[in-house]
Amino acid sequence: MIDLTKVEKTIAKNAKYCKEKGIELPTFAMMRDPAAVPGHIKDKLKNVGLWDLNPANLFRITWKNEPKEKGGAFGKVNYLVLPPKLTGCKANIVAIVGKWFPTGAHKVGATFGCLIPRLVTGQFDPTLSRAVWPSTGNFCRGGAYVSSLLSCNSIAILPENMSKERFEWLSKVAGEVIATPGCESNVKEIFDKCHELRATRDDVFIFNQFEEMGNPMWHYNVTGPAIEEALKEVMKSGDRFAGGIFSSGSAGTLAAGYYLKTKFARSKVAAAEALQCPTLLYNGYGDHRIEGIGDKHIPWVHDMHDTDFSIGVDDEAAMRTLRLFNEPKGRELLKKEGVPAELVDELDILGISGIGNLIGAIKFAKYNELTEKDYVATVLTDSMQLYGSRLKELESERGKYTEIDANKDLEMFHGIKYDHTLELNYYDKKRAHNLKYFTWIEQQGKELSELNAQWYDHENYWKPTFEQANQIDELITEFNKKLH
């Protein structure tokens, strides 16, 4: 459970601070349904850019932003339906779009879910502490952004091999940027830096997405319902929802799948991970190129008991698909092969991790022999807005993209099979769950009793935690009243 113990003195101080800065907070209910956003906030947003450092953009932490760079209102969930002509599998894949969040990625939601409960309970004081955001990519971007909207100093921590675009943007928004050794899978190095900060500084408050329950709680209460809404728009009578596929990463987005299982009784949850670092699949290790997915450990917030599949995604397939979807020769070929032109022109809405999720969804569909009546859901975490430099690097490394390259890559993409896909039985799940011991009990000081509760008292551990969003909404509403 998230600690919601109140520190009344600091709550009053935080409310006064927010009032002075013109900061008002959205509830989870508003993020789920922006129709509930106050009219005066909607009026403010008419002149605010999507990425602007304006506290009104806290209310744009939703899947329902109008897809505009500036002045957008709210509408339906942003999603794409990726049809068989594109994917090469029979099932339809519904992918909700992260590009139209502030910062261009949905991680702002997870950071809000981590920070705001601490702010409205008075456990975190933005005038005294720097918010520290350890990440393998977008989480520290989201954290630095939300911190800026709250006029709070922040420290972003991410691996040194992440894309140039991330570092350039963070240098303008975060108070401090720390690059740790390695790439996406080097999570322990990030944790080590957090230990160092705790030991050497008294002005830090660390929001670790891999252990903060506010991360999956946000996805359970906001992302899950968004996917449900998109599915209801496109599914017809007799259609079936087979499951949700999400990259393991910090494991927060998987909670959207847990929510969907409460609405679609026979649906499954699959965790995709880079085949080059197959932690869930093979207790493995290694480096990979699917940015934003951290491996070599099982996040504390990952409910293995409710995870049904583990799917390995080859990062080479992701990089080749990246070129196929974005190079002119690739797009020409896709149109020639009958993929709707309007969809092809939108394929830059998939970033590298979104492509990884798509490949995982295709493998899930093929493994389960899904038909045209079946739907699979996934998330497009971010877009090519954050990866332009990667295309240039690939051209420098492999040469100019040709029609021959496009044909080879389309053949590869349509030829994706369900190799390295594991349907998890009880003991497969327990094996992966037990891996938490080495990271979280031995290294991070968590209690063994809580690890056992996650598994043996599953229903009383996870669901009540996700349902705390209602209680936090009450605290947010109470906090906002102090601002007027």
Buried (B, 14 or more C-beta within 10 A) or exposed (E): EBEBEEBEEBBEBBBEBBBEBEBBBBBBBBBBBBEEBEEEBBEBBEEBBBBBBBBBBBBBBBBBBBEEEEEBEBEEBBBBBBBBEBBBBBBBBBBBBBBBBBBBBBBBBBBBBBBBBBBBBBBBBBEEBBBBBBBBBBBBBBBBBBBBBBBBBBBBBBBEBBBBBBBEBBEEBBBBBBBBEBBBBBBBBBBBBBEEBEEEEEEBBBBBBBBBBBBBBBBBBBBBBBBBBBBEEEBEEEBBBBBBBBBBBBBBBBBBBBBBBEBBEEBBBBBBBBBBBBBBBEEBEBBBBBBBBBBBBBBBBBBBBBBBBBBBBBBEBBBBBBBBBBBEBBBEBBBEEEBEEEBBEBBBBBBBBBBBBBBBBBBBBBBBEBEEBBBBBBBBBBBBBBBBEBBEBBEEEEEEBEEEBBBEBBEBBBEBEBEBBBBBEEEBBEBBBEBBBEBBBEBBEBEEEEBEBBBEEBEEBBBEBBEBBEEBBEBBEEBBEBBE
